[in-house]
């Protein structure tokens, strides 16, 4: 949808025909919704954008003539490597081959490819239409122009690319996210707070603070006239003391998960999940619209 909105022709491929049919139906519904709420991207109509997206169960046809190819299969190394190998055999050697991998490092994904010099991880944030961040992690064998080309393309379709400068398990977003989840898991295990109240700490606390600026700018704005130097002097010792009390990683299983599930089901029954997802997406779209209006105002001010 992002590429179609930017004027590109798009082909989507899957081995299961129903996946393609369902995807196209879902895309049409989403385009109708985006038009209703005034969040259509680009200058094309919803029908023009929909017509730019074609489904196929023929991998060779899907890739023929493509300048950019993105693999989105589950986070299973051997599965991804197998799909990449099939793509590698038919892709144009100047095309960009990307993966949506969220934890596996690029060298593990593409070491066996003849076109590994054209491989880069482009890990989107879900849902990408409302959360535009994309993490870019080039393979160790990447051509010098690959990262700049991919960065420019991501910006052209309206995303916010960041460069992961070295290979690291989990990239940046998931390392931060998993560190947060690890401590949340610990707080529930130790019965420090309820599941619902912990979620409120994010939704009504940190989440609101970080909706527009990141943790370093938050700290910078809360510091004294000397910025981060003052912040470190004021809070550094307390931060270290609290961090030293953290426990290590542990399996996400057992009685703590049972407790989390029990509390979640009480305030969000399983038969209400689809309804709640729609509620979430409506608020994400409203936030995206609000941020777009702010950004537009800042552009005018500048």
C-alpha positions as CSV (number, residue, x, y, z in Angstrom):
1,X,0.0,0.0,0.0
2,X,2.8,2.4,0.8
3,X,4.6,1.8,-2.5
4,X,1.3,2.0,-4.5
5,X,0.5,5.3,-2.8
6,X,3.9,6.6,-4.0
7,X,3.0,5.7,-7.6
8,X,4.8,2.3,-7.9
9,X,3.5,-0.8,-9.5
10,X,3.4,-3.6,-6.9
11,X,3.2,-7.4,-7.1
12,X,2.5,-9.6,-4.0
13,X,3.3,-13.3,-3.9
14,X,2.4,-16.2,-1.7
15,X,2.3,-20.0,-2.2
16,X,-1.3,-20.1,-1.0
17,X,-3.8,-18.5,-3.4
18,X,-6.2,-17.7,-0.5
19,X,-3.5,-15.5,1.1
20,X,-3.4,-13.4,-2.0
21,X,-7.2,-13.1,-2.2
22,X,-7.5,-12.2,1.4
23,X,-4.6,-9.7,1.2
24,X,-6.2,-7.9,-1.8
25,X,-9.6,-7.8,0.0
26,X,-7.9,-6.4,3.1
27,X,-6.0,-3.8,1.1
28,X,-9.3,-2.5,-0.5
29,X,-11.0,-2.3,2.9
30,X,-8.0,-0.4,4.3
31,X,-7.9,2.1,1.4
32,X,-11.6,2.8,1.8
33,X,-11.0,3.4,5.5
34,X,-8.1,5.7,4.9
35,X,-10.1,7.7,2.5
36,X,-12.9,8.0,5.0
37,X,-10.6,9.4,7.7
38,X,-8.6,11.6,5.4
39,X,-5.3,9.7,5.7
40,X,-4.8,8.7,2.0
41,X,-1.2,9.1,1.0
42,X,0.0,10.5,-2.3
43,X,-2.1,12.0,-5.1
44,X,-3.7,8.8,-6.6
45,X,-7.3,7.8,-5.8
46,X,-8.0,4.8,-3.7
47,X,-9.0,2.9,-6.9
48,X,-5.8,3.9,-8.7
49,X,-3.8,2.7,-5.7
50,X,-5.7,-0.6,-5.6
51,X,-5.2,-1.2,-9.3
52,X,-1.5,-0.7,-8.9
53,X,-1.3,-3.8,-6.7
54,X,-1.4,-7.2,-8.4
55,X,-1.3,-10.7,-6.7
56,X,0.4,-13.8,-8.1
57,X,1.3,-17.3,-7.2
58,X,4.2,-17.3,-9.7
59,X,7.4,-16.2,-7.9
60,X,9.4,-15.6,-11.2
61,X,6.6,-13.4,-12.6
62,X,6.4,-11.5,-9.3
63,X,10.0,-10.6,-9.3
64,X,10.4,-9.9,-13.1
65,X,11.4,-6.3,-13.6
66,X,11.3,-5.5,-9.9
67,X,13.6,-2.8,-8.5
68,X,12.8,-3.6,-4.9
69,X,11.9,-7.0,-3.4
70,X,10.8,-7.5,0.2
71,X,10.5,-10.9,1.9
72,X,8.0,-11.1,4.7
73,X,7.9,-14.8,5.8
74,X,7.9,-15.8,9.5
75,X,11.1,-15.3,11.6
76,X,12.5,-18.8,10.9
77,X,16.1,-18.6,9.6
78,X,16.0,-21.7,7.3
79,X,12.7,-20.6,5.8
80,X,14.0,-17.1,5.1
81,X,17.2,-18.5,3.6
82,X,15.2,-20.8,1.3
83,X,13.0,-18.0,0.1
84,X,16.0,-15.8,-0.5
85,X,17.7,-18.5,-2.5
86,X,14.7,-18.8,-4.8
87,X,14.5,-15.0,-5.3
88,X,18.3,-14.8,-5.8
89,X,18.0,-17.2,-8.8
90,X,15.7,-14.9,-10.8
91,X,16.2,-11.3,-9.5
92,X,17.8,-8.5,-11.4
93,X,21.4,-8.1,-10.1
94,X,20.8,-4.4,-9.6
95,X,17.6,-4.8,-7.6
96,X,17.4,-4.3,-3.9
97,X,16.6,-7.5,-1.9
98,X,15.3,-6.9,1.6
99,X,13.9,-8.9,4.5
100,X,11.5,-7.8,7.2
101,X,13.6,-9.8,9.7
102,X,13.2,-8.4,13.2
103,X,15.9,-10.4,15.1
104,X,18.1,-12.3,12.7
105,X,21.2,-10.5,11.5
106,X,21.8,-9.9,7.8
107,X,24.9,-12.1,7.3
108,X,23.0,-15.1,8.6
109,X,20.2,-14.4,6.1
110,X,22.2,-13.9,2.9
111,X,25.7,-15.5,3.2
112,X,24.7,-18.2,0.6
113,X,23.4,-15.8,-2.1
114,X,25.2,-14.8,-5.2
115,X,23.5,-11.3,-5.0
116,X,24.3,-10.9,-1.3
117,X,25.8,-7.5,-2.2
118,X,22.3,-6.3,-2.9
119,X,20.8,-7.6,0.4
120,X,19.6,-5.3,3.2
121,X,17.2,-5.9,6.1
122,X,14.4,-3.3,6.1
123,X,12.5,-4.0,9.3
124,X,9.2,-2.1,9.4
125,X,7.2,-1.2,12.5
126,X,3.7,-2.7,12.7
127,X,1.4,-1.3,11.4
128,X,3.7,0.5,8.9
129,X,1.0,2.9,7.6
130,X,0.7,4.5,11.0
131,X,4.1,3.8,12.5
132,X,6.6,4.8,9.7
133,X,9.9,3.7,11.3
134,X,12.0,1.3,9.2
135,X,15.3,-0.2,10.5
136,X,17.9,-0.6,7.7
137,X,20.7,-3.1,8.3
138,X,22.9,-3.8,5.2
139,X,24.7,-7.1,4.8
140,X,28.5,-7.0,5.3
141,X,28.9,-7.5,1.6
142,X,26.5,-4.7,0.6
143,X,27.4,-2.4,-2.3
144,X,28.3,1.1,-1.2
145,X,25.2,2.5,-2.9
146,X,22.7,0.0,-1.4
147,X,22.1,1.8,1.9
148,X,21.7,5.3,0.3
149,X,19.4,3.9,-2.4
150,X,17.2,2.1,0.2
151,X,17.1,5.1,2.5
152,X,16.0,7.3,-0.3
153,X,13.3,4.9,-1.4
154,X,11.9,4.6,2.1
155,X,11.7,8.4,2.4
156,X,10.0,8.6,-1.0
157,X,7.2,6.3,0.2
158,X,6.8,8.3,3.4
159,X,8.7,6.1,5.9
160,X,11.3,7.1,8.5
161,X,14.4,5.1,7.9
162,X,17.2,4.7,10.6
163,X,20.5,2.9,10.0
164,X,21.6,0.1,12.2
165,X,25.4,0.6,11.8
166,X,26.5,-2.9,12.9
167,X,25.0,-6.4,13.1
168,X,23.3,-7.0,16.4
169,X,20.6,-9.5,17.4
170,X,17.2,-7.9,17.5
171,X,18.3,-4.7,15.8
172,X,17.4,-1.5,17.8
173,X,13.6,-1.5,18.2
174,X,13.2,-5.0,19.4
175,X,16.2,-4.7,21.8
176,X,14.5,-1.8,23.4
177,X,11.1,-3.4,23.3
178,X,12.3,-6.7,24.7
179,X,14.3,-4.9,27.5
180,X,11.0,-3.2,28.5
181,X,9.0,-6.5,28.3
182,X,11.7,-8.3,30.4
183,X,11.3,-5.8,33.2
184,X,7.5,-5.8,32.9
185,X,7.5,-9.6,33.2
186,X,9.7,-9.3,36.3
187,X,7.3,-6.7,37.9
188,X,4.3,-9.0,37.3
189,X,6.2,-12.1,38.6
190,X,7.1,-10.2,41.8
191,X,3.5,-8.9,42.2
192,X,4.7,-5.3,42.2
193,X,1.8,-4.1,40.1
194,X,-1.3,-5.5,38.3
195,X,-1.2,-6.2,34.5
196,X,-3.8,-3.5,33.9
197,X,-2.0,-0.9,35.9
198,X,1.3,-1.7,34.3
199,X,-0.3,-1.1,30.9
200,X,-1.5,2.2,32.2
201,X,2.0,3.2,33.1
202,X,2.8,3.0,29.4
203,X,-0.5,4.3,27.9
204,X,-0.9,7.3,30.3
205,X,2.7,7.8,31.2
206,X,5.8,6.9,29.2
207,X,3.8,6.3,26.0
208,X,2.4,9.8,26.0
209,X,5.8,11.2,26.6
210,X,7.4,9.2,23.9
211,X,4.7,9.7,21.3
212,X,6.5,12.8,19.9
213,X,10.1,12.6,21.2
214,X,12.5,9.9,22.1
215,X,14.1,9.0,25.5
216,X,17.3,11.1,24.9
217,X,15.4,14.2,23.9
218,X,13.1,13.7,26.9
219,X,16.1,13.6,29.2
220,X,17.7,16.5,27.4
221,X,14.6,18.7,27.9
222,X,14.4,17.7,31.6
223,X,18.0,18.5,32.2
224,X,19.6,21.8,33.2
225,X,21.3,24.4,31.0
226,X,24.1,22.0,30.2
227,X,21.8,19.3,28.7
228,X,22.9,15.7,29.1
229,X,25.8,16.6,31.3
230,X,23.5,18.0,33.9
231,X,21.1,15.1,33.5
232,X,23.9,12.6,34.1
233,X,25.0,14.4,37.2
234,X,21.5,14.7,38.6
235,X,20.1,11.3,37.9
236,X,23.0,9.0,36.9
237,X,23.6,7.5,40.3
238,X,19.9,6.7,40.8
239,X,19.6,5.2,37.4
240,X,22.6,2.9,38.1
241,X,21.3,1.9,41.4
242,X,17.9,0.9,40.0
243,X,19.4,-0.9,37.0
244,X,21.7,-2.9,39.3
245,X,18.5,-4.3,40.9
246,X,17.2,-5.7,37.6
247,X,17.2,-9.5,37.2
248,X,18.5,-11.4,34.2
249,X,16.4,-12.7,31.3
250,X,14.1,-15.6,31.9
251,X,11.8,-17.8,29.7
252,X,8.5,-16.2,28.8
253,X,6.5,-19.1,30.3
254,X,5.1,-20.6,33.5
255,X,3.0,-19.2,36.3
256,X,3.8,-15.6,35.5
257,X,2.4,-15.9,31.9
258,X,-0.6,-17.7,33.4
259,X,-1.2,-14.8,35.7
260,X,-0.8,-12.3,32.9
261,X,-3.3,-14.2,30.8
262,X,-5.8,-14.4,33.6
263,X,-5.7,-10.7,34.3
264,X,-5.8,-9.8,30.6
265,X,-8.9,-11.9,30.0
266,X,-10.7,-10.3,32.8
267,X,-10.5,-6.8,31.3
268,X,-10.2,-7.8,27.7
269,X,-12.1,-11.0,26.9
270,X,-10.8,-13.1,24.0
271,X,-14.0,-12.7,22.1
272,X,-13.5,-8.9,22.1
273,X,-10.0,-8.9,20.5
274,X,-11.2,-8.0,17.0
275,X,-13.2,-5.1,18.4
276,X,-10.3,-3.9,20.5
277,X,-7.9,-4.1,17.4
278,X,-10.3,-1.8,15.5
279,X,-10.3,0.5,18.5
280,X,-6.5,0.5,18.6
281,X,-6.2,1.1,14.8
282,X,-8.6,4.0,15.0
283,X,-6.5,5.7,17.7
284,X,-3.3,5.0,15.8
285,X,-4.8,6.6,12.7
286,X,-6.0,9.6,14.8
287,X,-2.5,10.0,16.2
288,X,-0.9,9.8,12.8
289,X,-3.3,12.5,11.5
290,X,-2.5,14.7,14.5
291,X,1.3,14.2,14.0
292,X,0.9,15.0,10.3
293,X,-0.9,18.2,11.1
294,X,1.9,19.2,13.6
295,X,4.6,18.4,11.0
296,X,2.8,20.4,8.4
297,X,2.6,23.4,10.8
298,X,6.3,23.0,11.6
299,X,7.2,23.0,7.9
300,X,5.2,26.3,7.4
301,X,7.0,27.8,10.5
302,X,10.3,26.8,9.0
